[in-house]
Amino acid sequence: MFKKILIANRGEIACRVIKSCRRLGIQTVAVYSDADRDALHARMADEKVHVGAAASAESYLVMERIIDACKETGAEAVHPGYGFLSENAAFCQKLEAAGIAFIGPAPHAITSMGDKITSKKLAEAAGVNTVPGHTGVIEDADHAVKIAAEIGYPVMLKASAGGGGKGMRIAWDEAECRDGFERATNEARSSFGDDRVFVEKYIEEPRHIEIQVMADSHGNCVYLGERECSIQRRHQKVIEEAPSPFLDEATRQAMGEQAVALAKAVQYRSAGTVEFIVDKERNFYFLEMNTRLQVEHPVTELITGLDLVELMIRVAAGDKLPVTQDDIKLTGWAMESRVYAEDPFRDFMPSIGRLVRYHQPPESPHVRVDTGVHEGGEVSMYYDPMIAKLVTWGKDRNEAILHMQEALDRYHIRGVLHNISFLNALMAHPRFQEGRLSTNFIAEEYPEGFRPADVPREDPAHAILVAALVHRRYMDRAANISGQVAGYERQVHDDWTVLVEGVAHHVHVRPENGGYHVDYDDRQFAVQCDWQLGQPLFRVEIDDKTVWFQVERDGIRYRLFHRGAEIDALVLAPGIAHFQDLMPEKLPPDLSKFLLSPMPGLLVKVSVSEGQEVKAGEELAVIEAMKMENVLRAQQDGVVSKIVADAGASLSVDQAIMEFA
Ligand code: ADP
């Protein structure tokens, strides 16, 4: 067994690999960039080596630096995690030449599976179902149209070198096929430097279901069940689960056996994933094989009880697989949510910054959190803005969802925006709960994008009760601070008026049985809570049901967070509640005449000048953010009266760029 392993990665996956190494008594070496000096993975490892500047191309992707780091520290093997150098055959070869083991497959498996045309041909030869289509390179648009007519519309045009959802186009007719061919070809050339495109049938109402395989170098290979990853946003996974609510035992076995056949066809070693697309009749077709550990591997670990990283390390060291297919039992249900630093209400724009507050739900047999961040740490613009993977386990799907909902309620993140309300909305969505998934789920259910109104509204009773209770607790404390005014004893009311969204609720709260009795609107609640004043998380037992709220206080104003919803409440003594109606309402300023920056970024160009007339759709300005250029266009015809920000300025969210007449 290896004594020391270097992890050529960062973030949650580096931390996750370190954990398994520790358990196995293996020393760990982290590599880190300028931006990651203080990162969790660098803190957790036994040793750490600086490998360069913040940009990954100057650090995590520089093979020589990683190999030098192995030599400096005496690491005998490298775990690549996912992304970065994990599917780079040249890297494996260089390691091999330096006498360092690569914890992953052999280079030939990476190369043959890294190309969609080659892998599809290999899959066909191994008896794996592939999407009907043409596995040759398409010569030109006419050729694409001819083949599409043979396959039958709709079709999908795909870049052979594609990945990450790039270089893919759906076509429903001949015109779209011509256009799609040109676009896929251009995108493939500019993104991958390889413009080969092929065409296959577009599977309608597709589900993405993948099989985890694990193989050793002695010819043994097992499949560890499937993961369903149909909840995707622009071909990127958001929620993954295992098993799939759609598969029956026969289909699972058929898919598993085909996945193993493919792995064996390339003498596969280590962990790999064979991705399939499944249609509504449960026909399944091979998409691609990922020759690395995947982001969503924890769901498989939770239902198989296996540690995939440990198995990868063991087989890389030459061990035989310790399990056979008969040993693999799937128990219960696991669900994974990817918690991202992003603004779900602004088209999921990444949100970078410092994690001013970071408390994750405690781990238990039902909850696992894989993260690479810590409170006070930074989510930087250089890397993927994933904060954590929140994984839950239950004896069935329903229970896994309930655990996920509670864990999301208890996830306290401040300082950057995050997608917890979106994840909550997905968990509460009836169609999601019924398991009627498809890769188009998000696009179909949120056609206008995700908006605050899409956050499910629960019965506000609990929020009103919590606001009154929290307030009462603060008032009790204030009353107990004695000696402030001689001879005056402060009375705490039992009756309060809670204002939520302009509606007044009269709430009665009184201590009872070591807890509280609360009633309002003819509803009675028996409440227990052990909350300490000032804690951001408020746990309360309402009629024997545990409910979690996050609470922020500003005087008599409370902001409560629960199940993804944000509720503002004002708690007033009844005697003064009616004065609230007399308070002047503070209206938000009218900003409709301004062009505001929708994101933080660099104002690259102001495309219009003062006094200019613009038509709807005309380009107004260009902002660069997260290495992407975003064009801001006029929403309606108008006249530019004033330019307020100049090209070259760095903008914050909602900063004005220009004003219209
Ligand atoms: P990438 O390598 O870019 O991730 P994949 O081949 O894995 O590309 O496909 C990514 C996603 O695109 C799939 O999960 C599925 O949602 C969709 N997709 C790919 N091929 C098809 C197809 N033939 N029909 C329908 N959807 C497809």
Residues whose N, C-alpha, C, O or C-beta is under 5 A from the ligand:
A	BS01	ADP	V131 M156 G162 G163 G164 G165 K166 K201 Y202 I203 P206 H208 H235 L287 E288 T439
